[in-house]
Amino acid sequence: MSERLRSENEEDLLRLRKMLGKVVGDDEAEVRRRLEKSEQARILDIACGECREAEVLTEFVAGLKGAGKGDVKLTGMDVRAREIEDAQRRFGGKQDLKAQAGKQDCEFLTGDASKLDQHLELGEDFDLVFMRHQNYWNGAKTWEQIYDQALNKLDQDGRLIITSYFDKEHELALEAIQRLGGELIRTEFNPEARKLPTEGKSVDRHVAIFKRKR
Ligand SMILES: C[S@@+](CC[C@H](N)C(=O)[O-])C[C@H]1O[C@@H](n2cnc3c(N)ncnc32)[C@H](O)[C@@H]1O
């Protein structure tokens, strides 16, 4: 990665961290209560590609979990084997968290997220399911299956967070996820999002948080 790309990526991740705080916002007390209950918080990052956000997510969840109780496990999945190998090389295994007390343990699996229910080993009790730059426009049917599977992997009090590159794609994803049983808690436009060359596209342009409808 060139120096310019590295620095853009770092800035994108700082903005993503800010947006995560913003969408959890008023819901934070409930999220903390849920996280306090579990020994190790569990994150599932779906369609994670090379999962540049791995550490931002583990640090964010560890911070919500509280000082000294910060162990977090992240499982990332993508259909692209090469990206998954990169993610595993960079973030795989157990390491100390940088900004929090506790450990992060990251594992990455190559797999089809529209068939997550076939991965019984994952369990269904994730505290956070995350999708960065969900890709509804690139096959609505597949992405609806992915959203459905994502909601099923959430613990009853867990949270689903998505980010989107485009306004319309975000709107369509919000509609689909609510239709499939997600309750939208909050959605935020990212005013600082880095613009990309395609008109109307920017990095983590929108971020939304859901829980499961009861
Ligand atoms: C727009 S990219 C986002 C990648 C990454 N999350 C990011 O923000 O850079 C969409 C990702 O979805 C993955 N994907 C598409 N269909 C998938 C499926 N059925 N199961 C798992 N991953 C899938 C692609 O391989 C790609 O990495």
The ligand as an SDF file (V2000), in Angstrom:
LIG
                    3D

 27 29  0  0  0  0  0  0  0  0999 V2000
  -18.1390   -3.2830   -1.5020 C   0  0  0  0  0  0  0  0  0  0  0  0
  -17.1240   -4.5920   -0.9890 S   0  0  0  0  0  0  0  0  0  0  0  0
  -16.7880   -4.1660    0.6980 C   0  0  0  0  0  0  0  0  0  0  0  0
  -15.5750   -4.8540    1.2500 C   0  0  0  0  0  0  0  0  0  0  0  0
  -15.1520   -4.3540    2.6550 C   0  0  0  0  0  0  0  0  0  0  0  0
  -16.1680   -4.5870    3.6390 N   0  0  0  0  0  0  0  0  0  0  0  0
  -14.7790   -2.8870    2.5860 C   0  0  0  0  0  0  0  0  0  0  0  0
  -15.5020   -2.0580    3.1290 O   0  0  0  0  0  0  0  0  0  0  0  0
  -13.7490   -2.5800    1.9760 O   0  0  0  0  0  0  0  0  0  0  0  0
  -18.2940   -5.9060   -0.8510 C   0  0  0  0  0  0  0  0  0  0  0  0
  -17.6960   -7.2070   -0.3610 C   0  0  0  0  0  0  0  0  0  0  0  0
  -18.7290   -8.1810   -0.3130 O   0  0  0  0  0  0  0  0  0  0  0  0
  -18.1370   -9.4360   -0.5770 C   0  0  0  0  0  0  0  0  0  0  0  0
  -19.2010  -10.3920   -0.9020 N   0  0  0  0  0  0  0  0  0  0  0  0
  -20.0420  -10.3420   -1.9590 C   0  0  0  0  0  0  0  0  0  0  0  0
  -20.8960  -11.3780   -1.9110 N   0  0  0  0  0  0  0  0  0  0  0  0
  -20.5790  -12.0980   -0.8040 C   0  0  0  0  0  0  0  0  0  0  0  0
  -21.0880  -13.2950   -0.2260 C   0  0  0  0  0  0  0  0  0  0  0  0
  -22.1120  -13.9580   -0.7660 N   0  0  0  0  0  0  0  0  0  0  0  0
  -20.5170  -13.7430    0.9160 N   0  0  0  0  0  0  0  0  0  0  0  0
  -19.4760  -13.0840    1.4840 C   0  0  0  0  0  0  0  0  0  0  0  0
  -18.9510  -11.9540    0.9780 N   0  0  0  0  0  0  0  0  0  0  0  0
  -19.5010  -11.4680   -0.1530 C   0  0  0  0  0  0  0  0  0  0  0  0
  -17.1790   -9.1250   -1.7070 C   0  0  0  0  0  0  0  0  0  0  0  0
  -16.2280  -10.1310   -1.8810 O   0  0  0  0  0  0  0  0  0  0  0  0
  -16.6000   -7.7790   -1.2370 C   0  0  0  0  0  0  0  0  0  0  0  0
  -15.4340   -7.9740   -0.4570 O   0  0  0  0  0  0  0  0  0  0  0  0
  1  2  1  0
  2  3  1  0
  2 10  1  0
  3  4  1  0
  4  5  1  0
  5  6  1  0
  5  7  1  0
  7  8  2  0
  7  9  1  0
 10 11  1  0
 11 12  1  0
 11 26  1  0
 12 13  1  0
 13 14  1  0
 13 24  1  0
 14 15  1  0
 14 23  1  0
 15 16  2  0
 16 17  1  0
 17 18  1  0
 17 23  2  0
 18 19  1  0
 18 20  2  0
 20 21  1  0
 21 22  2  0
 22 23  1  0
 24 25  1  0
 24 26  1  0
 26 27  1  0
M  CHG  2   2   1   9  -1
M  END
$$$$
